[in-house]
């Protein structure tokens, strides 16, 4: 994993901070200020506002059902 888990509840209301994070990066994620235009970064932020919160790992929905005997 290279960056934080982002989903709509985190992004909404924090759009400017998320844009800056995408532009500048972090210790775990490279910045994209030289590879993406501002409109592209805005499109990413708008997309992230549609992403639901992921289930916690280890939850029953994460397990793959085995064969039925």
OpenMM code with the backbone's topology and positions (N, CA, C; nanometers):
from openmm import Vec3, app, unit

residues = "UNK UNK UNK UNK UNK UNK UNK UNK UNK UNK UNK UNK UNK UNK UNK UNK UNK UNK UNK UNK UNK UNK UNK UNK UNK UNK UNK UNK UNK UNK UNK UNK UNK UNK UNK UNK UNK UNK UNK UNK UNK UNK UNK UNK UNK UNK UNK UNK UNK UNK UNK UNK UNK UNK UNK UNK UNK UNK UNK UNK UNK UNK UNK UNK UNK UNK UNK UNK UNK".split()
positions = [
    Vec3(0.0847, -0.1171, 0.0000),
    Vec3(0.0000, 0.0000, 0.0000),
    Vec3(0.0896, 0.1238, 0.0000),
    Vec3(0.0615, 0.2148, -0.0906),
    Vec3(0.1476, 0.3318, -0.1051),
    Vec3(0.0880, 0.4596, -0.0495),
    Vec3(-0.0405, 0.4683, -0.0392),
    Vec3(-0.1057, 0.5882, 0.0108),
    Vec3(-0.2157, 0.5505, 0.1084),
    Vec3(-0.2801, 0.6496, 0.1651),
    Vec3(-0.3874, 0.6216, 0.2605),
    Vec3(-0.5127, 0.5708, 0.1898),
    Vec3(-0.5975, 0.5051, 0.2634),
    Vec3(-0.7270, 0.4626, 0.2107),
    Vec3(-0.8164, 0.5865, 0.2092),
    Vec3(-0.8613, 0.6249, 0.0913),
    Vec3(-0.9452, 0.7430, 0.0774),
    Vec3(-1.0842, 0.7020, 0.0324),
    Vec3(-1.1837, 0.7610, 0.0931),
    Vec3(-1.3221, 0.7353, 0.0564),
    Vec3(-1.4031, 0.8602, 0.0889),
    Vec3(-1.5296, 0.8607, 0.0463),
    Vec3(-1.6092, 0.9834, 0.0488),
    Vec3(-1.6181, 1.0497, 0.1853),
    Vec3(-1.6296, 0.9747, 0.2935),
    Vec3(-1.6428, 1.0357, 0.4258),
    Vec3(-1.5179, 1.1141, 0.4665),
    Vec3(-1.4025, 1.0729, 0.4188),
    Vec3(-1.2772, 1.1424, 0.4496),
    Vec3(-1.2578, 1.2619, 0.3572),
    Vec3(-1.2956, 1.2461, 0.2312),
    Vec3(-1.2695, 1.3482, 0.1304),
    Vec3(-1.3650, 1.4666, 0.1418),
    Vec3(-1.4939, 1.4402, 0.1624),
    Vec3(-1.5921, 1.5491, 0.1668),
    Vec3(-1.5589, 1.6474, 0.2790),
    Vec3(-1.5485, 1.7745, 0.2421),
    Vec3(-1.5127, 1.8791, 0.3374),
    Vec3(-1.3633, 1.9003, 0.3497),
    Vec3(-1.2839, 1.8117, 0.2921),
    Vec3(-1.1375, 1.8209, 0.2972),
    Vec3(-1.0766, 1.8239, 0.1568),
    Vec3(-1.1534, 1.8716, 0.0596),
    Vec3(-1.1097, 1.8661, -0.0792),
    Vec3(-0.9758, 1.9358, -0.1035),
    Vec3(-0.9568, 2.0535, -0.0446),
    Vec3(-0.8308, 2.1264, -0.0651),
    Vec3(-0.7112, 2.0495, -0.0089),
    Vec3(-0.7274, 1.9901, 0.1072),
    Vec3(-0.6190, 1.9117, 0.1664),
    Vec3(-0.5885, 1.7878, 0.0834),
    Vec3(-0.6914, 1.7247, 0.0294),
    Vec3(-0.6707, 1.6060, -0.0539),
    Vec3(-0.5993, 1.6451, -0.1828),
    Vec3(-0.6394, 1.7577, -0.2440),
    Vec3(-0.5707, 1.8057, -0.3653),
    Vec3(-0.4224, 1.8285, -0.3367),
    Vec3(-0.3933, 1.8931, -0.2240),
    Vec3(-0.2538, 1.9196, -0.1871),
    Vec3(-0.1787, 1.7885, -0.1638),
    Vec3(-0.2431, 1.6933, -0.1009),
    Vec3(-0.1821, 1.5628, -0.0756),
    Vec3(-0.1479, 1.4936, -0.2077),
    Vec3(-0.2394, 1.4985, -0.3030),
    Vec3(-0.2150, 1.4362, -0.4341),
    Vec3(-0.1007, 1.5087, -0.5054),
    Vec3(-0.0993, 1.6414, -0.4988),
    Vec3(0.0074, 1.7182, -0.5645),
    Vec3(0.1440, 1.6915, -0.5029),
    Vec3(0.1521, 1.6977, -0.3708),
    Vec3(0.2820, 1.6927, -0.3022),
    Vec3(0.3247, 1.5530, -0.2597),
    Vec3(0.2302, 1.4625, -0.2401),
    Vec3(0.2636, 1.3281, -0.1961),
    Vec3(0.2934, 1.3221, -0.0478),
    Vec3(0.3528, 1.2106, -0.0084),
    Vec3(0.3888, 1.1882, 0.1317),
    Vec3(0.5087, 1.0943, 0.1347),
    Vec3(0.5450, 1.0516, 0.2522),
    Vec3(0.6573, 0.9575, 0.2649),
    Vec3(0.6234, 0.8234, 0.1991),
    Vec3(0.4926, 0.7896, 0.1918),
    Vec3(0.4514, 0.6612, 0.1350),
    Vec3(0.3960, 0.6715, -0.0067),
    Vec3(0.3734, 0.7938, -0.0563),
    Vec3(0.3128, 0.8110, -0.1877),
    Vec3(0.3815, 0.9254, -0.2610),
    Vec3(0.4186, 0.9037, -0.3869),
    Vec3(0.4800, 1.0140, -0.4619),
    Vec3(0.3778, 1.1232, -0.4922),
    Vec3(0.4261, 1.2445, -0.5110),
    Vec3(0.3400, 1.3544, -0.5527),
    Vec3(0.3209, 1.3517, -0.7036),
    Vec3(0.2125, 1.4096, -0.7491),
    Vec3(0.1806, 1.4066, -0.8911),
    Vec3(0.1700, 1.5457, -0.9517),
    Vec3(0.2335, 1.6464, -0.8884),
    Vec3(0.2215, 1.7832, -0.9385),
    Vec3(0.2853, 1.8016, -1.0757),
    Vec3(0.3789, 1.7173, -1.1128),
    Vec3(0.4404, 1.7295, -1.2444),
    Vec3(0.3773, 1.6348, -1.3463),
    Vec3(0.2990, 1.5391, -1.3000),
    Vec3(0.2413, 1.4412, -1.3914),
    Vec3(0.0935, 1.4596, -1.4183),
    Vec3(0.0257, 1.5387, -1.3358),
    Vec3(-0.1182, 1.5589, -1.3533),
    Vec3(-0.1490, 1.7076, -1.3595),
    Vec3(-0.2405, 1.7431, -1.4464),
    Vec3(-0.2903, 1.8804, -1.4556),
    Vec3(-0.3882, 1.9044, -1.3403),
    Vec3(-0.4065, 2.0306, -1.3006),
    Vec3(-0.5026, 2.0599, -1.1933),
    Vec3(-0.6421, 2.0032, -1.2201),
    Vec3(-0.6889, 2.0064, -1.3435),
    Vec3(-0.8212, 1.9518, -1.3748),
    Vec3(-0.8248, 1.8009, -1.3520),
    Vec3(-0.7136, 1.7325, -1.3767),
    Vec3(-0.7074, 1.5880, -1.3529),
    Vec3(-0.7112, 1.5576, -1.2035),
    Vec3(-0.6414, 1.6370, -1.1250),
    Vec3(-0.6445, 1.6193, -0.9793),
    Vec3(-0.7853, 1.6465, -0.9270),
    Vec3(-0.8513, 1.7489, -0.9802),
    Vec3(-0.9900, 1.7769, -0.9408),
    Vec3(-1.0807, 1.6587, -0.9741),
    Vec3(-1.0587, 1.5964, -1.0890),
    Vec3(-1.1402, 1.4806, -1.1283),
    Vec3(-1.1184, 1.3645, -1.0316),
    Vec3(-0.9958, 1.3452, -0.9860),
    Vec3(-0.9669, 1.2393, -0.8886),
    Vec3(-1.0403, 1.2669, -0.7580),
    Vec3(-1.0362, 1.3918, -0.7119),
    Vec3(-1.1046, 1.4280, -0.5879),
    Vec3(-1.2551, 1.4052, -0.6018),
    Vec3(-1.3114, 1.4431, -0.7147),
    Vec3(-1.4549, 1.4212, -0.7365),
    Vec3(-1.4868, 1.2717, -0.7389),
    Vec3(-1.4007, 1.1928, -0.7990),
    Vec3(-1.4213, 1.0471, -0.7987),
    Vec3(-1.4158, 0.9920, -0.6558),
    Vec3(-1.3168, 1.0357, -0.5792),
    Vec3(-1.3023, 0.9859, -0.4419),
    Vec3(-1.4259, 1.0162, -0.3580),
    Vec3(-1.4985, 1.1207, -0.3925),
    Vec3(-1.6204, 1.1548, -0.3199),
    Vec3(-1.7336, 1.0563, -0.3480),
    Vec3(-1.7120, 0.9616, -0.4407),
    Vec3(-1.8123, 0.8589, -0.4699),
    Vec3(-1.7747, 0.7228, -0.4131),
    Vec3(-1.6541, 0.7103, -0.3602),
    Vec3(-1.6040, 0.5808, -0.3130),
    Vec3(-1.6576, 0.5519, -0.1726),
    Vec3(-1.7266, 0.4379, -0.1549),
    Vec3(-1.7771, 0.4044, -0.0211),
    Vec3(-1.6632, 0.3609, 0.0719),
    Vec3(-1.6896, 0.3677, 0.2001),
    Vec3(-1.5915, 0.3232, 0.2996),
    Vec3(-1.5689, 0.1731, 0.2820),
    Vec3(-1.4427, 0.1304, 0.2731),
    Vec3(-1.4160, -0.0131, 0.2571),
    Vec3(-1.4464, -0.0894, 0.3850),
    Vec3(-1.4830, -0.2173, 0.3719),
    Vec3(-1.5066, -0.2974, 0.4922),
    Vec3(-1.3757, -0.3197, 0.5670),
    Vec3(-1.3860, -0.3374, 0.6965),
    Vec3(-1.2664, -0.3675, 0.7759),
    Vec3(-1.2138, -0.5037, 0.7347),
    Vec3(-1.0823, -0.5162, 0.7250),
    Vec3(-1.0255, -0.6461, 0.6895),
    Vec3(-1.0501, -0.7448, 0.8023),
    Vec3(-1.0719, -0.8688, 0.7642),
    Vec3(-1.1017, -0.9714, 0.8618),
    Vec3(-1.2501, -0.9872, 0.8874),
    Vec3(-1.3316, -0.9026, 0.8212),
    Vec3(-1.4759, -0.9157, 0.8389),
    Vec3(-1.5273, -1.0337, 0.7579),
    Vec3(-1.6424, -1.0876, 0.7913),
    Vec3(-1.6959, -1.2037, 0.7196),
    Vec3(-1.7099, -1.1802, 0.5696),
    Vec3(-1.7322, -1.0560, 0.5260),
    Vec3(-1.7468, -1.0303, 0.3830),
    Vec3(-1.6140, -1.0422, 0.3091),
    Vec3(-1.5010, -1.0404, 0.3814),
    Vec3(-1.3698, -1.0535, 0.3188),
    Vec3(-1.3332, -1.1986, 0.2901),
    Vec3(-1.3956, -1.2909, 0.3584),
    Vec3(-1.3569, -1.4312, 0.3408),
    Vec3(-1.4189, -1.4875, 0.2149),
    Vec3(-1.3440, -1.5697, 0.1484),
    Vec3(-1.3932, -1.6367, 0.0287),
    Vec3(-1.4628, -1.7649, 0.0694),
    Vec3(-1.5871, -1.7819, 0.0243),
    Vec3(-1.6565, -1.9032, 0.0641),
    Vec3(-1.5885, -2.0274, 0.0038),
    Vec3(-1.5826, -2.1315, 0.0819),
    Vec3(-1.5234, -2.2570, 0.0345),
    Vec3(-1.6274, -2.3426, -0.0348),
    Vec3(-1.5861, -2.4572, -0.0843),
    Vec3(-1.6815, -2.5435, -0.1519),
    Vec3(-1.7841, -2.5984, -0.0521),
    Vec3(-1.9030, -2.6142, -0.0997),
    Vec3(-2.0104, -2.6697, -0.0153),
    Vec3(-1.9997, -2.8213, -0.0174),
    Vec3(-1.9998, -2.8856, 0.0969),
    Vec3(-1.9930, -3.0320, 0.1052),
    Vec3(-2.1306, -3.0911, 0.1186),
] * unit.nanometer
topology = app.Topology()
chain = topology.addChain("A")
for resn in residues:
    res = topology.addResidue(resn, chain)
    for name in ("N", "CA", "C"):
        topology.addAtom(name, app.Element.getBySymbol(name[0]), res)
